[in-house]
Amino acid sequence: MNNCPICKSQLLVREYHCSQCKISFKGNFESTWPAALSEEQLEFVRTFIIVQGNIREMEKALGISYPTVKNRLAEIIGKIADQAPVPGDYIDVMHDLEQGFINVDEAIAEIKTRRKK
């Protein structure tokens, strides 16, 4: 959890505790970007690094479509950069269509999905 469940402000880490030796470290610790990601997203990032950022290899490794890889990557980038995707921005979809990474039906489906959000 990175945000306060009441006011939604960012939570700060003030203490680390080892359950094995019972020692605690108190202070003001900064949270790192991986802390903002779920286990599934961290596994996605791990796989992305292993395949050296090759989206086609991500498709094979995870058994998901190109648009799904791109969507998951966009979600992770949004969390890391703390940005929401810009509504109505389909430049990446058009680029992927132009490059042959996706077909027309996949491009239309992706645009429709984004419009629903």
C-alpha distances in whole Angstrom, upper triangle without the diagonal:
4,6,8,9,12,13,10,11,9,8,10,11,14,15,15,17,19,20,23,25,23,23,20,20,19,19,17,15,14,11,12,12,12,8,8,10,10,12,15,14,15,18,19,19,21,23,24,25,27,29,29,28,30,29,32,31,28,29,31,29,26,29,28,29,30,28,25,25,25,22,20,20,20,17,16,18,16,13,14,17,15,18,18,21,25,26,30,29,31,32,30,32,35,35,34,37,39,38,39,35,35,38,39,37,34,34,35,32,29,31,31,27,26,28,27,23
4,7,9,12,12,9,8,6,5,8,9,13,15,15,18,20,22,25,26,24,24,21,19,18,17,15,13,11,8,10,10,11,8,6,10,11,14,16,15,15,19,20,19,21,24,24,24,27,29,28,27,30,29,32,31,28,30,32,29,27,30,28,30,30,28,25,25,24,22,20,20,19,16,15,16,14,11,12,14,12,15,16,20,23,25,28,28,30,31,29,31,34,34,33,36,38,37,38,35,35,38,38,37,34,34,34,32,29,30,31,27,25,28,26,23
4,6,9,8,5,5,4,5,9,11,14,16,18,20,23,24,28,29,27,26,23,22,20,19,16,15,13,11,13,13,14,11,10,13,14,17,19,18,19,22,22,22,24,27,27,27,30,32,31,30,32,31,34,34,30,32,34,32,30,32,30,32,31,29,27,26,26,23,21,22,21,17,17,18,15,12,14,15,12,15,16,20,22,24,28,28,30,31,30,31,35,35,34,37,39,39,40,36,36,39,39,38,35,34,35,32,30,30,30,27,25,27,26,22
4,5,6,4,5,6,6,9,12,14,16,18,20,24,24,28,29,27,26,23,22,20,19,16,16,15,14,17,17,18,14,13,16,17,20,22,21,22,25,26,25,28,30,30,31,34,35,35,33,36,35,38,37,34,35,38,35,33,35,33,35,35,32,30,30,29,27,25,25,24,21,20,22,19,16,18,19,16,18,19,23,25,26,30,30,33,34,33,35,38,38,38,40,43,42,43,40,39,42,42,41,38,37,37,35,32,33,33,29,28,29,28,24
4,6,6,8,10,9,13,15,17,19,21,22,25,25,29,31,28,28,25,24,23,22,20,20,19,17,19,19,20,16,15,17,17,20,22,21,23,26,26,26,29,31,31,32,35,36,36,34,37,35,38,38,34,35,38,35,32,35,33,34,34,32,29,30,29,26,25,26,25,21,21,23,20,17,20,21,18,20,20,23,25,26,30,31,33,35,34,35,38,39,38,40,43,43,43,40,39,41,41,40,37,37,37,34,32,32,31,28,27,28,26,23
4,6,8,11,11,14,17,18,21,23,25,28,28,32,33,30,30,27,26,24,23,21,21,21,19,22,22,23,19,18,20,21,24,25,25,26,29,30,30,32,34,34,36,38,40,40,37,40,38,41,41,37,38,41,39,36,38,36,37,37,35,32,33,32,29,28,29,27,24,24,25,22,20,22,23,19,21,21,25,27,27,31,32,34,37,36,37,40,41,40,42,45,45,46,43,42,44,44,42,39,39,38,36,34,34,33,30,29,29,27,24
4,6,9,10,14,17,18,21,23,26,29,30,33,34,32,31,27,26,24,22,20,20,19,18,21,21,22,19,17,20,21,25,26,25,26,30,30,30,32,34,34,35,38,39,39,37,39,38,41,41,37,38,41,39,36,39,36,37,37,34,32,32,31,28,27,28,26,23,23,24,21,19,21,21,17,19,19,23,25,26,29,30,33,35,34,35,38,39,39,41,44,44,45,42,41,43,43,42,39,38,38,36,33,33,33,30,28,28,27,23
4,7,8,12,15,18,20,22,25,28,29,32,33,31,30,27,25,23,22,19,19,17,16,18,17,19,16,14,17,18,21,23,21,23,26,26,26,28,31,30,31,34,36,35,33,35,34,37,37,33,35,38,36,33,35,33,34,33,31,29,29,28,25,23,24,22,19,19,20,17,15,17,17,14,16,16,20,22,23,27,27,30,31,31,32,35,36,35,38,40,40,41,38,37,40,40,38,36,35,35,33,30,30,30,27,25,26,24,21
4,6,9,13,15,18,20,23,26,28,31,32,30,28,25,23,21,19,16,16,14,13,16,16,18,15,14,17,19,22,24,22,23,27,27,26,28,31,30,31,34,36,35,33,36,34,38,38,34,36,39,36,34,37,34,35,34,32,30,30,29,26,25,25,23,20,20,20,17,15,16,16,13,15,17,20,22,24,28,28,31,32,31,33,36,36,36,39,41,41,42,39,39,41,41,40,37,36,37,35,32,32,32,29,27,28,27,23
4,7,10,13,16,17,20,24,25,28,29,27,26,22,20,18,16,13,13,11,10,12,13,15,12,11,14,16,20,22,20,20,24,24,23,25,28,28,28,31,33,32,30,33,32,36,35,32,34,36,34,32,35,33,34,33,31,29,28,27,25,23,23,22,19,18,18,16,13,14,14,12,15,16,20,22,25,28,28,30,31,30,32,35,35,35,38,40,40,41,38,38,40,41,40,37,36,36,35,31,32,32,29,27,29,28,24
4,7,9,12,14,17,20,22,25,26,23,22,19,17,15,14,11,10,10,9,12,13,15,11,11,15,16,19,22,20,20,24,25,24,26,29,28,29,31,33,33,31,34,34,37,36,33,35,37,35,33,35,34,35,35,33,31,30,29,27,25,25,24,21,19,20,18,15,16,17,15,18,20,23,26,28,32,31,33,35,33,35,38,38,38,41,43,42,43,40,40,43,43,42,39,38,39,37,34,34,35,32,30,32,30,27
4,6,9,12,15,18,20,23,24,21,20,16,14,12,10,7,7,7,7,11,13,15,12,13,16,18,20,23,22,21,25,26,24,26,29,29,29,31,34,33,32,35,35,38,37,34,36,38,36,34,37,36,37,36,35,33,31,31,29,27,26,26,23,21,22,20,17,17,18,16,20,22,26,28,30,34,33,36,36,35,37,40,39,39,42,44,43,45,41,42,45,45,45,41,40,42,40,36,37,38,35,33,35,34,30
4,6,8,11,14,17,20,20,18,16,12,11,9,8,6,5,7,7,11,13,14,11,13,16,18,19,23,21,20,24,25,24,25,28,28,28,30,33,32,32,35,35,38,37,34,36,38,35,33,37,36,37,37,36,33,32,32,30,27,27,27,24,22,23,22,18,18,20,18,22,24,28,31,33,36,36,38,38,36,38,42,41,40,44,45,44,45,42,42,46,47,46,42,42,43,41,38,39,40,36,34,37,36,32
4,7,10,14,16,19,19,16,14,10,8,6,5,5,6,9,10,14,17,18,15,17,20,21,23,26,25,24,27,29,27,28,32,32,31,33,36,36,35,38,38,42,40,37,40,41,38,37,40,39,41,41,40,37,36,36,34,31,31,31,28,26,26,26,22,21,23,22,26,28,31,34,36,40,39,41,42,40,42,45,44,44,47,49,48,49,46,46,49,50,50,46,46,47,45,42,43,43,40,38,40,39,36
4,7,10,13,15,15,12,10,7,6,4,6,8,8,11,12,15,18,18,15,18,20,21,22,26,25,23,26,29,27,28,31,32,31,33,36,35,35,39,39,42,40,37,40,41,38,36,40,39,42,41,40,38,36,36,35,32,31,32,29,27,28,27,24,23,25,24,28,30,33,36,39,42,41,43,44,42,44,47,46,45,49,50,49,50,47,47,50,52,51,47,47,48,46,43,44,45,41,40,42,41,37
4,7,10,12,12,10,8,6,5,7,9,10,9,12,12,14,17,17,14,17,19,20,20,24,24,21,24,27,25,25,29,30,29,30,34,33,33,37,37,40,38,35,38,39,35,34,38,38,40,40,39,36,35,35,34,31,30,31,29,26,27,27,24,23,25,25,28,31,34,37,39,43,41,43,43,41,43,46,45,44,48,50,48,49,45,46,49,51,50,46,46,48,45,42,44,45,41,40,42,41,38
4,6,9,9,7,6,4,6,9,12,14,13,15,15,17,20,19,17,20,21,22,21,25,25,23,25,28,27,27,30,32,30,32,35,35,36,39,39,42,39,37,39,40,36,35,39,39,41,42,41,38,37,37,36,33,33,34,31,28,30,30,26,26,29,28,32,34,36,40,42,45,44,46,46,44,46,49,48,47,50,52,50,51,47,48,51,53,52,48,48,50,47,44,46,47,43,42,45,43,40
4,5,6,5,5,6,9,12,15,17,15,18,18,19,22,20,18,21,22,22,21,25,26,23,25,28,27,26,29,31,30,31,34,35,35,38,39,41,39,36,39,39,36,35,38,39,41,42,42,39,37,38,37,33,33,35,32,29,31,32,28,27,30,30,34,36,38,42,44,47,46,47,47,45,46,50,49,47,50,53,51,51,47,48,52,53,52,49,49,51,48,45,47,48,44,43,46,45,41
4,6,5,8,9,12,15,18,20,19,21,20,22,24,22,20,23,24,23,22,25,27,24,26,29,29,27,31,33,32,32,36,36,37,40,40,42,40,37,39,40,36,35,38,39,42,43,42,39,38,39,38,34,35,36,33,31,33,33,30,29,32,32,35,37,40,43,45,48,47,48,49,46,48,51,50,49,52,54,52,52,49,49,52,54,53,49,50,52,49,46,48,49,45,44,47,45,42
4,6,8,11,14,17,20,22,21,23,23,24,26,24,22,25,26,25,23,27,28,26,27,30,30,28,31,33,32,32,36,37,38,40,41,43,40,38,40,40,37,36,39,40,43,44,44,41,39,41,40,36,36,38,36,33,35,36,32,31,35,34,38,40,42,46,48,51,50,50,51,48,50,53,52,50,53,55,53,53,50,51,54,56,55,51,52,54,51,48,50,51,47,47,50,48,45
4,6,9,12,15,19,21,20,23,23,24,27,26,24,27,28,28,26,30,31,28,29,33,32,30,34,36,34,35,38,39,40,43,43,46,43,40,43,43,39,39,42,43,46,46,47,44,42,43,42,39,38,40,38,35,37,37,34,33,36,36,39,41,44,47,50,53,52,52,53,50,52,55,54,52,56,58,55,56,52,53,57,58,57,54,54,56,53,51,53,53,50,49,52,50,47
4,7,10,13,17,19,19,22,22,24,27,25,23,26,27,27,26,30,31,28,30,33,32,31,35,36,35,36,39,40,41,44,44,46,44,41,44,44,40,40,43,44,46,47,47,43,42,43,42,38,38,40,37,34,36,37,33,32,35,35,38,40,43,46,48,52,51,52,52,50,52,55,54,52,56,58,56,56,53,53,57,58,57,54,54,56,53,50,52,53,49,48,51,49,46
4,7,10,14,17,16,19,20,22,25,24,22,25,27,27,26,30,31,28,30,33,32,31,34,36,34,35,39,39,40,43,43,46,44,41,44,44,41,40,43,44,46,47,46,43,42,43,42,38,38,39,36,34,35,35,32,31,33,33,37,39,42,45,48,51,50,51,51,49,51,54,53,52,55,57,55,56,52,53,56,58,57,53,54,55,53,50,52,52,49,48,50,49,46
4,6,10,13,13,16,17,19,23,22,20,23,25,25,25,29,29,27,29,32,30,30,33,35,33,35,38,38,38,42,42,45,43,40,43,44,40,39,43,43,45,45,45,42,40,41,40,36,36,37,34,31,33,33,29,28,31,30,34,36,39,42,45,48,47,48,49,47,49,52,51,50,53,55,53,54,50,51,55,56,55,52,52,53,51,48,49,50,46,45,48,47,43
4,7,10,10,13,15,17,21,21,18,22,24,25,25,29,28,26,29,31,29,29,33,34,32,34,37,36,37,40,41,44,42,39,42,43,40,39,42,42,44,44,44,41,39,39,38,35,34,35,33,30,31,31,28,26,28,28,32,34,37,40,43,46,45,47,47,45,47,50,49,48,52,53,52,53,49,50,54,55,54,51,50,52,50,47,48,49,46,44,47,46,42
4,7,8,12,14,17,21,21,19,21,24,25,26,30,29,27,30,32,30,30,34,35,33,35,39,38,38,41,42,45,43,40,43,44,41,40,43,43,45,45,44,41,39,40,38,35,35,35,32,30,31,30,27,26,28,27,31,33,36,39,42,45,44,46,46,44,47,50,49,48,52,53,52,53,50,50,54,55,54,51,50,52,50,46,48,48,45,43,46,45,41
4,6,10,12,15,19,20,18,20,23,25,26,30,28,26,30,32,29,30,34,34,32,35,38,37,37,40,41,44,42,40,42,44,41,40,43,43,44,44,43,40,38,38,37,34,33,33,31,28,29,28,25,24,25,25,28,31,34,37,40,43,42,44,44,42,45,48,47,46,50,51,50,51,48,49,52,54,53,49,49,50,48,45,46,47,44,42,44,43,39
4,7,10,13,16,18,16,17,21,23,25,28,26,24,28,29,27,28,32,32,30,33,36,35,34,38,38,41,40,37,40,42,39,38,41,40,42,41,40,38,36,35,34,32,30,30,28,26,26,25,22,21,22,21,25,28,31,33,36,39,38,40,41,39,42,45,43,43,47,48,47,49,45,46,49,50,50,46,46,47,45,42,43,44,41,38,41,40,36
4,6,9,13,14,12,15,18,20,21,24,23,21,24,26,24,24,28,28,27,29,32,31,31,34,35,38,37,34,37,38,35,34,38,37,39,38,37,34,33,32,31,28,27,27,25,23,23,23,19,18,19,19,23,26,29,31,34,38,36,38,38,36,39,42,41,40,44,45,44,45,42,43,46,48,47,44,43,45,43,39,40,41,38,36,39,38,34
4,6,10,12,10,12,15,18,20,22,20,19,22,23,21,22,26,25,24,27,30,28,28,31,31,35,34,31,34,36,33,32,35,34,36,34,34,32,30,29,28,25,24,24,22,19,19,19,16,14,16,15,19,22,25,28,31,34,32,34,35,33,35,38,37,37,40,42,40,42,39,40,43,44,44,40,39,41,39,36,37,38,35,33,35,35,31
4,7,8,7,8,11,14,16,19,17,15,19,20,18,19,23,22,22,25,27,26,25,29,29,32,31,28,31,33,30,28,32,31,32,31,30,28,26,26,25,22,21,21,19,16,16,16,13,12,14,13,17,20,23,26,28,32,30,32,32,30,33,36,35,34,37,39,38,39,36,37,40,41,41,37,36,38,36,33,34,35,32,30,33,32,28
4,6,6,8,10,13,14,17,15,13,16,17,15,16,19,19,18,21,23,22,21,25,25,29,27,25,28,29,27,26,29,28,30,28,28,26,23,23,22,20,18,19,17,14,14,15,11,9,12,12,16,19,21,24,27,30,28,30,30,28,30,33,32,31,35,36,35,36,33,34,37,39,38,35,34,36,34,31,32,34,30,28,31,31,28
4,5,5,7,11,13,15,12,10,14,14,12,14,17,16,16,19,21,20,19,22,22,25,24,22,24,27,24,23,26,25,26,25,24,22,20,19,19,16,14,15,13,10,10,11,8,6,9,10,13,16,18,21,24,27,25,26,26,24,26,29,28,27,31,33,31,32,29,30,34,35,35,31,30,32,30,27,28,30,27,25,28,28,24
4,5,5,8,9,11,9,7,11,12,10,11,14,14,14,17,19,18,18,21,21,24,23,20,22,24,21,20,24,23,24,24,23,21,19,19,18,15,14,15,13,10,11,12,9,8,11,12,15,17,19,23,25,28,26,27,27,25,27,30,29,28,31,33,31,32,29,30,33,35,34,30,30,32,30,27,29,30,27,25,28,28,25
4,5,8,9,12,11,9,13,14,13,14,17,18,18,20,22,22,21,24,24,27,26,23,25,27,24,22,26,25,27,26,25,23,21,21,20,17,16,17,15,12,13,14,10,10,13,13,16,18,20,24,26,29,28,29,30,27,29,32,31,30,34,36,34,35,31,32,35,37,36,32,32,34,31,28,30,31,27,26,29,28,25
4,7,10,12,9,10,13,14,13,15,18,17,18,21,22,22,21,24,23,26,25,22,24,26,24,22,25,23,25,24,23,20,19,19,17,14,14,14,11,9,11,10,7,7,10,10,13,14,17,20,22,26,24,26,27,24,26,29,29,28,31,33,32,33,29,30,33,34,33,29,29,31,28,25,27,28,24,23,25,25,21
4,7,8,6,6,10,10,10,12,14,14,15,18,20,20,18,21,20,23,22,18,20,22,20,18,21,20,21,21,20,17,16,16,15,12,12,13,10,7,10,10,7,8,12,11,14,15,17,20,22,25,24,25,26,23,24,28,27,26,29,31,30,30,27,27,30,32,31,27,27,29,26,23,25,26,22,21,24,24,20
4,5,5,6,9,10,11,12,14,15,17,18,20,21,19,22,20,23,22,18,20,22,19,16,19,18,21,21,20,17,16,17,15,12,13,14,11,9,13,13,10,12,15,15,17,17,19,22,24,27,26,26,27,25,25,29,29,27,30,32,31,31,27,27,30,32,30,27,27,29,26,23,25,26,22,22,25,24,21
4,5,5,6,9,10,10,12,14,15,16,18,20,19,21,20,22,20,17,19,20,17,15,18,18,20,21,21,17,16,18,17,13,14,16,14,12,15,16,13,14,18,18,20,20,22,25,27,29,28,28,29,26,27,31,30,28,31,33,31,31,27,28,31,33,31,28,28,30,27,25,27,28,24,24,27,26,23
4,5,5,6,9,10,11,12,14,15,17,18,17,18,17,19,18,14,15,17,14,11,14,14,17,18,17,14,13,15,14,10,12,14,12,10,14,15,13,15,18,18,20,19,20,24,25,27,26,26,27,24,24,28,27,25,27,30,28,28,24,24,27,29,28,24,25,27,24,22,24,25,21,22,25,24,21
4,5,5,6,9,10,10,12,14,15,16,15,17,15,18,17,13,15,17,14,12,15,14,16,16,16,13,11,13,12,8,9,11,9,7,10,12,10,11,14,15,16,16,17,21,22,25,23,23,24,21,22,25,24,22,25,28,26,26,22,23,26,28,27,23,24,25,23,20,23,24,20,20,23,23,20
4,5,5,6,9,10,11,12,14,15,14,17,16,19,17,14,16,18,15,13,17,17,19,19,19,16,14,15,15,11,11,14,12,9,12,14,12,11,15,16,18,19,20,23,25,28,26,26,26,23,24,28,26,24,28,30,28,28,24,25,29,31,30,26,27,29,26,24,26,27,24,23,27,26,23
4,5,5,6,8,10,10,12,14,14,15,15,17,15,12,14,15,11,10,14,14,17,17,18,15,13,15,15,11,12,15,14,11,14,17,15,15,18,19,21,21,22,25,27,29,27,27,27,24,24,28,26,24,27,29,27,27,23,24,27,30,29,25,26,28,26,23,26,27,24,24,28,27,25
4,5,5,6,9,10,11,12,11,12,11,14,12,9,11,13,10,9,12,12,14,14,14,12,9,11,12,8,8,12,11,9,12,14,14,14,17,18,19,19,19,23,24,26,24,23,23,20,21,24,23,20,23,26,24,23,20,20,24,26,25,22,23,25,23,20,23,24,21,21,25,24,22
4,5,5,6,9,10,10,9,12,12,15,13,10,13,15,12,12,15,15,16,15,16,14,11,12,13,10,8,12,11,8,10,13,12,11,15,17,18,19,19,22,24,26,24,23,23,20,21,24,23,21,24,26,24,24,20,22,25,28,27,24,24,27,25,22,24,26,23,22,26,26,24
4,5,5,6,9,10,10,12,13,15,13,11,14,15,11,12,15,16,18,17,19,17,13,15,16,13,12,15,15,12,14,17,16,15,18,20,21,22,23,26,28,30,27,27,27,23,24,27,25,23,27,28,26,26,22,24,28,30,30,26,27,30,27,25,28,29,26,26,30,29,27
4,5,5,6,8,9,10,10,12,9,7,11,11,8,8,12,13,15,15,17,14,11,14,15,12,12,15,16,13,15,18,18,17,20,22,23,23,23,26,28,29,27,26,25,22,23,26,24,21,24,26,23,23,20,21,25,28,27,23,25,27,25,23,26,28,25,25,29,29,27
4,6,5,6,5,7,8,10,9,7,10,11,9,10,13,13,14,13,15,13,10,11,13,11,9,13,14,12,13,16,16,15,17,20,21,21,20,24,26,27,24,23,22,19,20,23,20,18,21,23,20,21,17,19,23,26,26,22,22,26,24,21,24,26,23,23,27,27,25
4,5,5,6,9,11,13,11,10,14,14,12,13,17,17,18,17,18,17,13,15,17,14,12,15,16,14,14,18,18,16,18,21,22,23,23,26,28,29,26,26,25,21,23,25,23,21,24,25,23,23,20,22,26,29,29,25,26,29,28,25,27,30,27,26,30,31,29
4,5,8,9,11,13,10,9,13,13,10,12,16,17,18,17,20,18,15,17,19,16,15,18,19,17,18,21,21,19,22,24,25,26,26,29,31,32,29,28,27,23,25,27,25,22,26,27,24,24,21,23,27,30,30,26,27,30,29,26,29,31,29,29,32,33,31
4,6,6,8,9,6,7,10,10,9,11,14,15,16,14,17,16,13,15,17,16,14,17,19,17,18,21,21,20,22,25,25,26,25,28,30,30,27,26,25,21,22,24,22,19,22,23,20,20,17,20,23,26,27,23,24,28,26,24,27,29,27,27,31,31,30
4,6,9,11,9,9,13,13,12,14,17,17,18,16,18,18,14,15,18,16,14,17,19,16,16,20,21,19,21,24,24,25,24,27,29,30,26,25,23,20,22,24,21,19,22,23,19,20,17,20,24,27,28,24,25,28,27,25,27,30,28,27,31,32,30
4,6,9,8,8,11,13,12,13,16,15,15,13,15,15,11,11,14,13,10,13,16,14,14,17,18,17,18,21,21,22,20,23,25,26,23,21,20,16,18,20,17,15,19,20,17,18,15,17,21,24,25,21,21,25,24,21,23,26,24,23,27,28,27
4,6,5,6,9,10,10,12,14,13,13,11,13,14,10,11,15,14,12,15,17,16,16,20,21,20,21,24,23,24,22,24,26,26,23,21,20,16,17,19,16,14,17,18,14,15,12,15,19,22,22,19,20,23,22,20,23,25,24,23,27,28,27
4,5,5,6,9,10,10,12,10,10,7,10,10,7,8,11,11,10,13,15,15,15,18,19,19,20,23,22,22,20,22,23,23,21,18,18,14,14,16,14,11,14,16,13,13,9,12,15,18,19,16,16,20,19,16,19,22,20,20,24,25,24
4,5,5,7,9,10,10,10,9,7,11,11,9,11,14,14,13,16,18,18,19,21,23,23,24,26,25,25,23,25,26,26,23,20,20,16,16,17,15,12,14,16,13,12,9,11,14,18,18,15,17,20,19,17,21,23,21,22,25,26,26
4,5,5,6,8,10,10,11,10,13,13,10,12,15,15,14,17,19,18,19,22,23,23,24,27,26,26,24,27,28,28,26,23,23,19,19,21,19,16,18,20,16,16,12,15,18,21,22,18,20,23,22,20,24,26,24,24,28,29,28
4,5,5,6,8,8,9,8,11,10,7,10,12,11,11,14,15,15,16,19,20,20,22,24,23,23,22,24,26,26,24,22,21,18,18,20,19,15,18,20,17,16,13,15,18,21,21,17,19,22,20,18,22,23,21,22,25,26,25
4,6,5,5,5,6,6,9,9,7,10,12,12,12,15,16,16,18,21,22,22,24,25,25,24,22,25,25,25,23,21,21,17,17,19,18,15,16,19,16,15,11,12,15,18,18,15,17,20,18,16,20,21,19,20,24,24,24
4,6,5,7,9,10,13,12,10,14,16,15,15,19,20,19,21,24,25,25,27,29,28,28,26,29,29,29,27,25,25,21,20,23,21,18,19,22,19,17,14,15,18,21,20,18,20,23,21,20,23,25,23,24,28,28,27
4,6,8,11,12,15,13,11,14,16,14,15,18,19,18,20,23,23,23,25,27,27,27,26,29,30,30,28,26,26,22,22,25,23,20,22,24,21,20,17,18,21,24,23,20,22,25,23,21,25,26,24,25,29,28,27
4,6,9,10,13,10,9,13,14,12,13,16,16,16,18,21,21,21,24,25,25,25,23,27,27,28,26,24,25,21,21,24,23,19,21,24,22,20,17,17,20,23,22,18,20,23,20,19,23,24,21,22,26,25,24
4,7,10,12,10,10,13,14,13,15,18,18,18,21,23,23,24,27,28,27,26,25,27,28,28,27,24,25,22,20,23,23,19,20,23,21,19,16,16,18,21,19,16,19,21,19,18,22,22,20,22,25,25,24
4,7,8,6,7,10,11,10,12,15,15,16,19,20,21,22,24,25,24,23,21,24,24,24,23,21,22,18,17,20,20,16,17,21,19,17,13,13,15,18,16,13,16,18,15,14,18,19,16,18,22,21,21
4,6,5,6,9,10,11,12,14,16,17,18,20,22,23,24,25,24,22,20,22,22,22,21,18,19,16,14,16,16,13,14,17,16,13,10,9,11,14,13,10,12,14,12,12,15,16,15,16,19,20,20
4,5,5,6,9,10,11,12,14,16,16,18,20,21,22,24,22,21,18,20,20,20,18,15,16,12,11,14,13,9,11,14,12,11,7,7,10,13,13,9,11,14,12,11,14,16,15,15,19,20,19
4,5,5,6,9,10,10,12,14,15,16,18,20,20,21,20,18,15,17,17,17,15,12,14,10,9,12,12,9,10,14,13,12,9,7,10,12,11,7,8,11,9,7,11,12,11,12,15,16,16
4,5,5,6,8,10,11,12,14,15,17,18,20,20,19,17,15,18,18,18,17,15,16,13,12,15,15,13,14,18,17,15,12,11,14,15,14,10,12,14,11,9,13,14,11,12,16,16,15
4,5,5,6,9,10,11,12,14,16,16,18,19,18,17,15,18,19,20,18,16,16,13,12,16,15,12,15,17,16,15,11,12,15,17,16,13,14,16,14,12,15,17,14,15,18,19,18
4,6,5,6,9,10,10,12,14,15,16,17,16,15,12,15,16,16,14,12,13,9,9,13,12,10,13,15,14,14,11,11,14,16,16,12,12,15,13,10,13,15,13,12,16,17,16
4,5,5,6,9,10,10,13,14,15,16,14,12,10,13,14,15,13,12,14,11,10,14,14,12,15,18,17,17,14,13,16,17,16,12,12,14,12,9,11,13,10,10,14,14,13
4,5,5,6,9,10,11,12,14,15,14,13,12,15,16,18,16,16,17,14,14,18,17,15,18,21,20,19,16,16,19,20,19,15,16,18,15,12,15,16,13,13,17,17,15
4,5,5,6,8,10,10,12,13,13,13,11,15,16,18,16,15,15,12,13,17,16,14,17,20,18,19,15,16,19,21,21,17,17,19,17,14,16,18,15,14,18,19,17
4,5,5,6,9,10,10,11,10,9,8,11,13,14,12,12,13,10,12,15,15,14,17,19,18,19,16,16,19,20,20,17,16,18,16,13,14,16,14,12,15,16,14
4,5,5,6,9,10,10,9,8,8,12,13,16,15,15,16,14,15,18,18,17,20,22,22,22,19,19,22,23,22,18,18,19,17,14,15,17,14,12,15,16,13
4,5,5,6,8,9,10,10,11,15,17,19,17,18,18,16,17,21,20,19,22,24,23,24,20,21,24,25,25,21,21,22,21,17,19,20,17,16,19,19,16
4,5,5,6,8,8,9,9,13,15,18,15,16,16,14,16,19,18,18,21,23,22,23,20,21,24,25,25,21,20,23,21,18,19,21,18,16,19,20,17
4,6,5,5,5,6,7,10,13,16,14,16,16,15,17,20,19,19,22,24,24,25,22,22,25,26,25,22,21,22,21,17,18,20,17,14,17,18,14
4,6,5,7,8,10,14,16,19,18,19,20,18,20,23,23,22,25,27,27,28,25,25,28,29,28,25,24,25,23,20,21,22,19,17,20,20,16
4,5,8,10,12,15,18,21,19,21,21,19,21,24,23,23,26,28,27,28,25,26,29,30,30,26,25,27,26,22,23,25,22,20,23,23,20
4,5,9,10,13,16,19,17,19,19,17,20,23,22,22,25,27,26,28,25,26,29,30,30,26,25,27,26,22,22,24,22,19,22,23,19
4,7,10,12,15,19,17,20,20,19,21,24,24,24,27,29,28,30,27,27,30,30,30,27,26,27,26,22,22,24,21,18,21,21,17
4,6,9,12,15,14,16,17,16,18,21,21,22,24,26,26,28,25,25,28,28,28,25,23,24,23,19,19,21,18,15,17,18,15
4,6,9,12,12,14,16,15,17,19,20,20,23,25,25,26,24,23,26,25,25,22,20,21,20,17,16,17,15,12,14,15,11
4,6,9,8,10,12,11,13,16,16,17,19,21,22,23,21,20,22,22,22,19,17,18,17,13,13,15,13,9,11,13,10
4,6,6,9,11,11,13,15,16,17,19,21,22,23,22,21,23,22,22,20,17,17,17,14,12,14,14,10,11,13,11
4,5,8,11,12,13,15,17,18,19,21,22,23,22,20,22,20,20,18,15,15,15,12,10,12,11,7,7,10,8
4,6,9,11,11,12,15,16,16,18,20,21,20,19,19,18,18,17,13,13,14,12,8,10,11,8,7,11,11
4,6,8,9,10,12,13,14,16,18,19,18,17,18,17,18,16,13,13,14,11,9,12,12,9,10,13,13
4,5,5,6,9,10,11,12,14,15,15,13,14,13,14,13,9,10,12,9,7,11,11,9,10,14,14
4,5,5,6,9,10,10,12,14,14,13,15,14,16,14,11,13,15,12,10,14,15,12,14,17,17
4,5,5,6,9,10,10,12,11,11,13,13,15,13,10,13,14,10,10,14,14,12,15,17,17
4,5,5,6,9,10,11,9,8,10,10,11,9,6,9,10,7,8,11,12,11,13,16,16
4,5,5,6,9,10,10,9,10,9,12,11,7,10,12,10,10,13,15,13,15,18,19
4,5,5,6,9,9,9,11,12,14,13,10,13,15,13,13,17,17,16,18,21,21
4,5,5,6,5,6,9,10,12,10,8,12,13,11,12,16,16,15,18,20,20
4,5,5,6,5,6,7,10,9,7,10,12,11,12,15,16,16,18,20,21
4,5,8,8,9,10,13,12,10,13,16,14,15,18,19,19,21,23,24
4,6,8,10,12,15,13,12,15,17,16,17,20,21,20,23,25,25
4,5,7,9,12,11,11,14,15,15,16,19,20,20,22,25,25
4,7,10,12,10,10,13,14,13,15,18,18,18,21,23,23
4,7,8,6,7,10,11,10,12,15,15,16,18,20,21
4,6,5,6,9,10,11,12,14,15,17,19,20,22
4,5,5,6,9,10,11,12,14,15,17,19,21
4,5,5,6,9,10,11,12,14,15,17,19
4,5,5,6,9,10,10,12,14,16,17
4,5,5,6,9,10,11,12,15,16
4,5,5,6,9,10,11,13,15
4,5,5,6,9,10,11,13
4,5,5,6,9,10,11
4,5,5,6,9,10
4,5,5,6,9
4,5,5,7
4,5,5
4,6
4
